[in-house]
């Protein structure tokens, strides 16, 4: 940032008027001026050169001689002085009065408003970013630098002649690159390496000798798991520097190469562990003993310690910890209280209020005990609660006492027990969030992090036993749901059984139906802890607790919960929020709820034991399935108006959620992906099988978008097996077609074809009209991707006829577009282009934006093969915009790959490389096969950019994938590698 002009006089001129403040100027691009939003005429190139020279003088006067030298250098025209005066006069007429002033035979620009010059704004933003980075706020620093870099609009001082402009151009371009390098460096610090690769690939192509960019590209590639390409960048750099400058790479670049070669773990950003607070001195008091193996919770220890330390000088400091039974509230509170003892030299009081039990402690009884502990004689202790509370506060006056109120029932039980004097503090633990405890600092205690959980387990079991079976130990703490009580019980059982291995314990806990029974040792039992909370629920709460525990998803929305409970939304929200207050349910986000894993197992056990009649369990899950199916069908219909698929789906008996627009519908689909797919997989019994398969069919967008493709595939595979076992032909046909679509999107064409052929054969008996068109369409797609074009043509023609018989216009358009790509690959370009246009017209008439994007995508491929590159790029760009807006990530990545192909055909290697990198970073329809295609195109672009080592690394990776899959494309890549290998 050094050497960049500042213009303080221009931005902070005294007495500048409102009109003057409205003037704005830009030099980071073409030299332009505006009054408010109205562009001003800045005249000829030489006149703009004069304006630029004055704007960059920081408000100082430029003499006539300096301006002549700036505009023309050593060979000015004979009338140079007159020309300068003419330019100044014309500018003065355009600008506000008093802005361009004559002074001492020269000129100056004065009195501009704050941030009137884009360069000044960029400088301020760069300074702000530097301060934010120094303070460790990388997110803010990156955002501010992005805003600064966005002020450039092309080349600095574009089109401005003269030696002064040329010198400033060079200097400001160097500064821009420094800012860009700084922002990219922070991108990598924040873990955005995959996204940075694409930008760095283009930048290194544009600035091949800039070693810092090469260094950042190496690091980004390495952190993206592309070690070979990172080393290839170094080889390219060394060769280029030797050829162009006759020098070696700088030491930093050589050192990075060595670190990449040895896979230095320090290249990944380490996270600094938080410092533990200092341990307080031990002092005698009523506090229970702190556990010797207390582990983790450092942020809570620090937070609560600071609250207690603030008690001095305040009326009272109160912290209330809430959380599920067994989460470690008491352990944490006792540990924090012990650390804070030195701040409360007059004593520490403790009581277990037994709030989770059937008979909670009465406040007057507790006060009697506290008063006696504080030295009050039994005869002096009054009888009533009010009098005891008043005396308690009087006795504490002038003292500094810490009161630990453990296991409180509610705020009403706690209030009489709170000290009311300066210097005292109270710590309260409860399963209920005490939102009605005035002035309390509320803390919601969650389960341990995996690292904390493993550390606790290791402390109890012993380092030696855990070190040899680390993965099994991780399985144990995960099975315990990272709940401290469960971990302590599991570890204690293992520690007491020297003949057990950690793997034996992990195997015992792997059985969900037995897990709660396994988690008990002595008088400790997870189930008993949950039973205390369940026993205090009202009947409506208990029913909701039981039934919601039946759903397998990670969480559940309010609307879905209403379906499970068969209640109105408002009533459902009331009962769910009351369960959150008891810590038996968690609020994952506004309108979303979840169970801790062990609480869910307990709730499910309660449902099996207590729900009556038992059929209500199946009815609740059936309502949930109906809700998901009806709503998913509505989303499908919004995304694909006119598509007959929805008419072929099963219809449930629960109302769907309604959406006002497509964006809201997509938001719902992606937010519900995990619980929806879990419900489908959970509903593969005989009575719900067809609805579950149809739910998967209606949510195929989850696989296409890449958002839940792996989870989706697991559910579809389970559906295929369930349908085959049940002998349900219709369900099996639909499940296998859907499976084929998912497999082909992942590039697993052999498996996909087997599923699609099986479905096509079964449908001869099933006679499903939806499958009659979908199966041949899917078989055609697989044949197209595996270069069997004649077979693909037959399949697509058959599919088109079936779609037409079903009056499914969107389906017909899909098959037409697929057929157009097939004909193009067979060399029948004119027919292909005509069919692609027909597909676009059908989608356009139906108003199908996302499907229209598929048609533009197909047209782009066809036109590229026909050599009509400009038209191809237009269609693909239109498709890319829609896929991006519709959150179709895999289609977005695939379209980047197709755009890269067009740029490569047009010999625009830099753009081709950039789009290929985007495809690799995002992912593509077609899985590893399409990744290999993108690597092949990237290699060709890099070779054209004179980066042969990186090109070779890309092609080697692509060849390994092709050979592993037996793909025909392997021959092309071998041919690409041969001349390089020979060289």
N, C-alpha and C positions, 0 to 999 in steps of 0.2 A: 504493500500500500504506500511505501515511501515514494516521494517524487510526484504524487498526484496533486494537481492544483486544487487549492481551497479558495473559496470566493466569499469570505465573510462580509466584506463591505457590500457586496451585491445582495446578500440575503438578509442583512440586518441593518439596512440603511435607515438612519433616523428620519422620522417624519415622513416615511413613505406613505402615499395615499392609497385609498382602496383601489383606485384605478391602476396604480403602479403595481400593487400586489397581485393583480390579476394577470400580469404578464408571465408567460412561461417560455422557457427555451430548452432545446435539446441539442446536444453535441455528440451523444453516444449513439450515433447513427447519422442520418442526414441532419444538417443544421436547419432547425425549424423554430418558428415562434408562434405563440398563440396568445390571444387576449380572451380570458376565460376559455371557452372551448372553440373559439373562432380562429382558424389558421390565418396567419399574417404572411404577406408576400415578402420573402427575404431577398428577392432579386437574383442577379446573375451569380455564377460560381465565384467570381472574384469578390462580389459584394458579400456573399456568405462567408468567404474566407476572412474578410475584414471583421464581420460580426463575430466569428469564432475566435479570432485573435483577441478581440476586446473582452469577450466573455471569459476567456481563459487567463486573463491578466490579473484576476483576483481583485478587480476594481481599481487597479493602478492605471495611471496614464501611460499610453503608448505613444511615443513620438512619431511624427510623420516618417522619419527615416526608418524607425523600427518596423512600422507597418509596411513600408515599401519593401524592405528586406524580407518580411514575412510572406508577402504575396508573390514576389517575383525573384527573390534571391539576388545573385550577383549581376544579372542582366535585366534590369527593369526597363520598361519602355520609356521613351523620351517624355511622355506626358504622365508619368507615374503619379506625381504629386497631385496633379489636377484630377486624375482618376480616383485617388484616395478621397479627395474632398467631395467628389461627386457621389461616391458610394456612401460616405458618411451623411451627406445631405439627404439622400434618398431614405436611408435607414431612420434618420431622425423624424421624417414625415410619417413613417409607419409606426414607430414606437411611441410610447407616451412621452409627454413633455418632461424634460429634465433627466431622462434615462441616458441618452447618449450626449455627453457634454464635451465641449472643446476646452482644452486647458493646456497652457504653455506650449502652444504650437502642435499639440497632439490631441488624442481623444481617449475617453474612458466611458465605461458603462457603470452607472451608479444607481443606488437606491432601489434595487429590486427587492421583491418580497421574499420571505423565507421559503426555501426549497423551490425557488423559481427556476433553477438550473438542474437538469437531471444528473449532471456530474456531482453537484453538491449533495443531492439526495443519496447517490450511490456511496459517496465518501462517508456520510453520516451513518448509513446502514452498515457499511463495512466496519466502522469503529464500534457500533453497537454489537455487531457479531463477534468482534474480537474480545470485547468485555464479557459477553455471555460465555464465550468459550473458556476464557480465563476463570470464570466462576463455575465452570463445570456443567453449564446448561447447554449441552450440545444440540438438543432439539430446537431451542430458540435460536441458537447461532446459525444452524442450517437454514431455518426458515427465513431469517433475516438476510442471509447471503443469497438465497434464491430470489428474494425481492430485489436485492441490489443487482444481481445479474440479469433479471428480467427487464431492467431499464435499458439495456442495449437493444437497439433495433437495427441489426445489421452492422456493417463496418462503421467504426468511429469516424466522424467527419467525412461521411461518404460523399464523394464527388467534389470535395473542396480542394482546390489546387494550391500549390505553393510549398516551399520548403518547411515553413513553420507547421503547416497542417500535417505534412508528412511525418515530421518529428513527433508531433503530438499523437498521431495515429499509432506509431510504433510503441510509444510509451504507454498509452492507454490500453492497447491490445495486450501488452505484457502484463499490465495490472489486472486486466480482466482474466487472463489465464491464471494469474496467481490466486485470484478470488475463486476461480473455478476449481483449482487444485485444492485449495483450502476446504471448499465445500465437499468435494469428493472424498478428501481425507476424513472429514467428519462423517460422511455417509458410511465409510468403511468402519469407523469407530462405532457406529450405531447398528452395524450388522446388515447394512443394505448392499452387500457385495454383489448378489446376483443381479440387482437392478443396475448397479454401476458398470458392469462389464460392457453392456451395450454402448453406453455413452462413452466410455473410455476407448472402446474399439474404434469408434468414429473419430475421437479426438486424436488418438495416436496416428491414425491415417492422415489426418489434416496437419499434424505437427510431429512428423516422424522422428525428429532429432531432439525432442523435449523429453529428457530422461525421467523427470519426475512423473510425467504422465505414464510412461512405460512402467515405472516402479509401482504406481498405484494399480495399473492393469494387472501386473503380475500378482500383486497381493489379492486383488478381487477374484481373479481366476483361481488362485490357490484356495481361498476361503469358500469358493463355490464347488470345491472338490475336483477341479480341473488342473491338477498338478502338471501334467504333460504340457498343456497349453501355456501355463505360466512359465515353464522352462523354455518353451519355444519362443515366447516373447523376448526373453533374454538373448537367445541365440540370434533372433532377428535384429535386435538392437545392436549387439556386438558387431555383427556383419555390416550393418548399415553405417555405424560410426566409423568402422575401419575403411569402408569404401568411400564415404563422403568426406570424412575429416581426418582420417588416418590416426584416430585415437581409440583408446579403450573406454568401456563404460566407467562411470564414476564409482568410487569405492562403495557408496551406499547400495548401488544396484548390484555390484558383485557380491556384497555381503548378503543381500536378499536372495540371490540365486543360490548361495550355499545353504542358507536356512531353508529354502524350499526343497533343495536336494535331500536334506536330512530330516525333512518334515518337522521342523522345530515347533514344538507345542506352543511356544511363546508367540507365534504368529497369530494365534487366536487370542482375542481380547480377554485377559483375565479379569475376573470381578473381585474387587477388594473386599475381604470379609469385614463385616461391621465389628467395631471394637466393643468388647464387653464392658459394661460399667464397672467401676471399681467396687470391690466388695466392702460392705460396711462392717465395722467392728461388731463382734458378737456381744450382746448384753442380755442379762436375764430378764424374762418377762413371761406373759401368758401365751405367747405365740407357740404353736406346735413346732416341732423340729422340722427344719427344711430338709428335703430329701437330698442325700449326698450325691445322687446321680442326676441332679437337675440339668437339663440340656436345652439349648436353643432359647427361643423366645426373646432374643436380645432386644429387638425393637420394642416389644411390650414392656420389658424390664426397664428400658430407658425411658419410655413414655410415662409409665406410672411413677417411676422414681422422680421424674421432673415435676409431676403433679404434687407428689408428697413433699418434695423440697420447697414447693411454693407456699406451703402452709404457714410459714412464718410471716407475720404481717397481714394475714388474711383471717377472716372470721372462721372459715373452715374449708378444707379441701376434701372433696368426696369423689372417689372413683368407683364406678360400678361395673364389674366384669360380668358379662353374660355369655352363655354358650351351652352347647349340648352336654348332657351328663357324660363324664369321662374325658372331657377335652382338656382337663388340667387347670381349671379355674382356681381351685384351692391351692394346688401346688405352686402356681405362679404367684398368687396373692401372698402366700406365706413367704416365698422366696423374696419378693419385693419388700415385704414388711421387715424381714430380717436385715436387708440391705439398708433400710431407712431408719433403723433403730437409733442411730446416733443423733438423728434430727429430733427425736422425741425422748429426751432424757427422763421425763417424768413417768414413763411407763407405756406398756402396750397391752391392750385388752383384746381378748379373743372369745368368740362364742360360735358354736355350730347351731344355727337357727332351725335346722331340720326342715327347711321349707319344702323339700321334695318328698317328705314322708307324709303319713296320714295325719300325724299330730305335730304341727309346727310349734316351736317354742313361743310362749307368750311373752310379749315385750316387758310386762311388769316383773315377770320372773327373772328375765335377763337383767333388768335394771337393778333388782335386788342383789344379784350376784356381782354386778359391776361396782355397786356402791360399797359392798363389803370389801372388794379387792382394792378399792381406793381409800380404805381406812375408816369407813363409816360403821359405827356400832349397830348391831341388829336392832336395838331399841330405838335408834334414831331414824330408821328406814320407814317411811310412811306406807300406808296401805294401797292408795289408789295409784293408777298409772300416771295420771297428770302430776301428782305430787312427787312421785319418784323421779319423773323426767325432769321436773324443775330442780329438785335437789341434785340430781346427776349433773346438770349443767352448772349449778352453783359450785359443786365440788371441783369441777374441771376448770373453773375460772382461774386464770393465771398459770395454768399448767400446760405443758406440751405433751399431749398423749395421742398415740395412734390406736384406733379401734378397728379391729378386723372382724367384720360381720359376715360369716361364712354361710353359704347355702340358704340365702334368704328366700322367703316365699313371694313377697311382693313389697312395694314401696310402703304400704301402710304398716307392715311389720317393722320396717327399718326406721321410719321417721322418728319415733320416740327415742331411739338409741343413738342418734347422731349428736356429737358434741356441738355446742353452739358458740364456742369461744375461740378467740384468735390463737393461732399456733397449733390447734388440734387438727387431726385429719381422720378420715374413715375410708377403709377399703371394704367394698361390698361384693360378694359373689352370689350369683343367682342364675337359674335357668331362664329367667324371664328378663327381658330388656326393660329396665326401669326408666322408661321415657317420662313417667310422671313424678320422678324424684327431682325436685327443683334444684338446679345448680350443679347436678352431678355430671362428671366427665364420664361418658359412656364408652365402654370398650367391648367390642364383639370379638370373642376369642374363637379362632378357627382351629382346625386340625394342624398338625405339624407339617412342615415342608418335608419332602422325601429325605433330604440330607439330615435334617434334625431328627427325623424318625429313625433313620439308620444309626445315627450317633447314639440315641437313647438305647436302642436295641443292643448295640455293641458294648456300651458301658455295663449293661446287666449281664450279657452272655459272655463277654470276653473277646478281646481283639483276635486271639489266635483262632477261635472257632469260626468267627465271622469272616476273617480274611480269606480262608480257603474256600468259602462258599458264599461269596458276596452276592451273586445273582439270586441265590435262594433266600438270602437275608432280605434283599429288596422285595422279593415275592411275598415274604412274611409280612413286612410292614405295609405293603400295598393291600394285602388281604385284611389287615387290621384297619384299613381306611385311614392310616396315619393318625389314628386316635390314640393319645398317650396312654389311657387306661388299658386299651386292648394290647398295645405294644408291650406295656409293662407285664401284663398277664402272660402273654405269649413268651416273652423273654424269660420270665420267672419259671415257667414250666420247663423250658429248654435247659435253663441253668441247673434245675434240680434233677435232670435226667442226663447223666453223663454218657449214656449209651446212645442217645438220640443224636442224629446229625441235624443241621439246619434244614436240610432237604426233607427229612422226615416230618418236621414241623410244618414246612411249606405245603407238603402233600396233604396233611391233615386239614389245613386251613383252606385248601383249594376247593373243597366241597362246600358250596354255599349253604346247603340244607343243614350241614353239621357245624358250620363255622361258629355260630353263637354258643353252641354247647361246648366247643373246644376252648372258647375264650373265658375260662374260669379257673381260678387257682386260689385255694384257701377260701377266705371270705370275700375275695374279689371276683366279680362276675359282670361282664358287659351287659348281659341280658337283664340282670337284676337292677342295674342302674337305669336302663330304659324303662323297666317296668314301673319304677317310681313315678316317672313323668307321665306314662300312659294311664296309670291309675287315677290321676287327678283330672283327666279330661272329661268335659261334658259329653253326653251321648252323640251330639252332632259332630263334635271335634273328633271323637274316637272313630266314628264311621268314616269321616274324611281321611283320617290318618291311615286306617286300614286299607281303604280302597285305592287311595293314591299310591300306596306302596306296591300295588300290583303291576304298575307300568314299568317297563324296563328302561325307558329312556333316561338320559342324564339329568333332564329337568322336564318341567311341564308348564305350558302356558296357562293363563287364567281361563281362557276359552276352552282349552282341552280338559282342564280340571272340571269345569262346569259340566262337560259331557260325561265324564266319569261319574260324577256325583249326581247327575240329573237334577241340577239346581240352577236357578237364574244366576247371572254373572255377579250381581251385587251380593247375593247371599253366599256364593262361592268365595268371593274375595274376603268377606267378613270372617268366614270360618278358617280360611287359609292364613290370613294375617294373625288370627288368634293362635294358630299353631306355630307361626314364626315367633310370636312373643314368648311361647313356652320353650323355644329352641329345639323342638322336635322337627321342625321344617325350616329350611333356609330360603331367604328371598334372593335368588340368583341375580335378578335384575328386575326393574319395574315390570310387573305383570308376569313374572316367571318364578317358579319355585322348584326346589330340589331337596332330596333327602341326603344325609350322609349315608354311605354305602351300608354300614352296619345297622343304622336306624331303618333303612329300607328293608333289610332282611328281617328285622324285628317286626316291622309293620306288616310284612307279608305273612309272617308266622301268626300274628294276631288275626289277620284276615282269615287264615285257614282255621284258626281256633274259635274265633268269636263271631264271624260274619254269618248272619242267619236271615233267610235261608241260604245255603251254600251257592245256589244258582245265581245269587246277586253278584258274586265275583265274576262269573262269565258274562253276566249282563252288563256290568260296568265296563269290561274290556271291549265288549261288542259295541257299546255306545262310543267309546273312544275311537275304535276303528271306523265306525260310520262317520264320525265327525271329520276325521282325517281324510277319508275317501271323498266325502261330499265336497269338502273345501279344496282338496287337491284337484278334483275334477273341475271346480270353478276356476282355479288358477290356469289349468290347461286350456279351458275354453277362452279365457281372456287372452292368453298367449297365442292361441290358434283359432280365431273366429272361423266358423264354418267347418272345422275338422270334425268328421263323423265319429272319431274315436270315442268321444265322451258318450255318444248315444249307445255304444256297445258295452259300457262299464256297468257293473252291478250297482244297484241303488240301495243305500242304507236307510235307516230310519231316524237319522238325527240331522238337524239343520246345519247347513254349511255356514261358515263365516263369510260375510260379504266384504267386497273390496271396492273402493271408489275408483281405482285406476290400476294399470298394469304394474307400476312401480311398487305400490303397496302390496299387490299380490305376490310379486317376486320376493319382497322383503319377508313376507310370511313363510314362503316356501323354504328359503334358505335358513331362516331362524329356526324352523321346525324340522330341519333335515334329520338330525340325530334322533330325536324322540319319535318322529314319524316312521323312520326306517326300523327303529327298534320295535315299534308297534306292529308293523307289517310282519317282521320276522317272528314276533311273539304270537301272531294270529294265524299260524299255518295249520291249525287243527281242521278237522273235517267241516265243521259248521261255518267257519269263517275263511276257509282257504281261498275261495274265488274272490272274495272282497279284498283279501290281503294281496293277491297277485294283481288285481286291478289297481290297487293303491300304488304298487311299484310301477305299473304301466303308466299311470297318470303323472308320476313324478320323475319321468325319465330325464327331465332337465337337470336333476341333481347329478346325474352321471355325465351329461353333456357339458355341464359348466365346470366340472372338475372339483366342485366344492365338496362332494361327498361320494366320489366315484368308488373308492375302496369299500366304504361301508355299504354302499348301494350294491356292489358286486356280491358281498357276503350274503346280503338279504336275498338277492335274486337266486344265487346258488342254492340256498336253503329252500327257497320256494320251488325250484325245479325238483329237488329231492323229495320234498313233501308231496307235491302233486303226483309224481311217479309212484310213490308208495301208496297214495290214496286211490290211484287209478282214475283220477279226474282228468280226462283228456283235454277238456277246454282250458283248465287251469295250467296244465303242463305245456300245452301249445303256446299260450301267452307268455308263460314264464321263460320258456326256452327262446322265444323270439327276442324277448327283452334281454336275456342273458347274451344272446348273439350280438345284439347291438352294443352292449357294454364291452364285451370282449373285443369286438372289431375296433371300437374307439380306443382300446388299449393296445392295438396293433397285434393282437393274438388271433390272427386270421384263421389258422387251422382249427383251433378250438371253437371259434365263432361259427365257422362253416358247419362243423359237426352238430352244433346246437340248432342252427337254422335248418339244416337238412332234416334233422329229427323232427322238428316242429312241422315242417312242410309235409312230411310223410304222415305224421299223426293227424294233421288237419284234414286229410282225406276222409277220415272217420268222424272227426269232431265237427267239421263243416262250419267253423267259426268264420263269419264274414270279415271280421277285422283281420284275422290271421291270413285270410286268402290274399289280401293285398300286401300286408306287412312282411310276410315270409319271403316272397320272391323279391321284394324291394331290398330286403336285407341281404339275401343271397347275391343280388346284383351288385350291391356295394362291396361285398367281400371279393367278388370276381373282378370288379374294377380295380380295387386296391392291389390285387395280386396279378394284374396284367393279363387276365383272361377275358379279353374284350368281347369276343363272340358270345361266350356264355353270358356275360353281363348284359349284352343287348337283349338276349332272349328273356332273361329274368325281368328286365325293366319293362319290356313290352307286355309281358304277362301281368306285371304289377299294375301298369297303367290301365289295362282293361278291367282288372278287379276294382281299382279305385273308382273308375267310371261307373261300374255296376253299382257300387255302394254310394254313388253321388258324393264322393269325398273329393272336392276340388283341391284343398290344400295337399292331400296325399298325392293326387294326380300330379300336381305341380312339382312335388318333391321327386317323384319318379322321373318326370320329364327332364328336370335339371340333371339328375344322375345319368340319364340316357344321353344328354347332350355332352357330358364329359366323356362318356364311353365312345361316342362317335368321333369326338375330337381326337382321342387317342388312337383311333383307327384311321385317321387321316381324312375323315369326311367333315372337313371344317365348315363348309357352308351349311350343311344340315345341322351340325352341332350349334352353330351360332343362332340359327333360326329357332331351335328348340330351347336354347337358353333364354332367348327373348320371350318365348311363349311362357316359360315358367315365371319370368319376372312379371309378365302381364297378368297372369292368374293371381299371383300373390298381391300384386298392386291393387287389383280390383277388390280383393277381399280385405284389404287394409291390414295385412299381416306383416308387421315391421320386422320381427326377428326372422321369420321364415323368408321374408323378402331379402333379408341379408344373406341367407343361404343361397338364394337364387343369384344375387349379385356375386357371391363368392364363386359359384359355378361358372357364371358368365366370364368372370375375370380369368379363370383357368382356361376356358375354351378360347377366349380372345388372345391370351398369351401364346397358346399353342398355334393359333392362326397368324401370329406375328403382328397383331394389332395391339402394340404394347401400351400406347397412350390410353386407349379405351379400356384395356384390361386393368390398368392402374386405377382408373376412375371407379370402375365397378368394385374392385377390391377395397379401395379406400372407403367407399360407401358402406360396404359390409363390415369393415373394421369398426367404424364409428358406432354402428348399431350393436355389434357384439360387445363392445366395450361398455356402452350404456346399459345393456341388458345383463351385464355381469356373466356373460358366457366366456369364462376365462380360457377354456381349451380352444374354443372357436377363435377367440381373439389371437391366441398364440399361433394357431394354424394359419390364420389370414396373414399375420406378419411373415410367415414362411413363404406364402404365395407371392406376397409383395416383393420379398427378397428375390424370388425367381425372376420376376418382371424386371427389377432393377439390374439384375445380373445380365439378363438378355439385352438390356439397353446399354450395357457397359458402364453402369454407374456403380462401381464396386464398393465405394464407401457406404452408400445408402443400402446396398444389398447386405453388407456385413452388419450394419446397424439393425436392420429388420430381422436378420437371421439370429442375431444375439437376443433380440426381444423374444423371438419364438422359443429359444432355448431356455430363457429365464422364466417364461410364463408356463410353458408346456403346451402340448398339441394333442388334438384328436389323432389317434393312431399310436400313442405311447412311444416305446423305444424305437419302433420302425420309423415313425415320423421324426423323432429326434435325430436319428441317423441321416434322414433326408436333409434336415436343417444343418447338421454338421457338414454334410457334403457341399451344400450351397455356400456355407460360411467359408469352408476351405477354398473354394473357387474364388470367392471375393477377396480373401486374404492373399491368395497367390497374385491376383491382379493388383493388390496394394503393395506388392513386393515384400510379403511376409511369409516366405516359403516354409519356414520351420513351424509356424503356427498352423499353416495350411496342412502340413503333413500330420501334425498332431490330431487335427480334426478328422482327417480322412482315416487315420488308424482307428480312432474310436468308432467311426461310422462302419468301417469294414468289419470290426469285431462283432458289432450288432447284426449286420447283414449275414455274416457267416453263421452266427449262432442261430439265426432264424431261417437259414437257407433261402434268403431273398435273392432274386435275380439281380438286384442293384449292386451286388458285390462285385460283379465283373467291371462295371464302370469305375468303381473306386480303385480296384486293383490297377486299372489302366492309368488312373490319375496318379497313383503312387509310383508306378514303374519308372517314368523319366526322372522323377525326383530321386528315387533310390539309386538309379544309375549315375546321376550327377554327383 
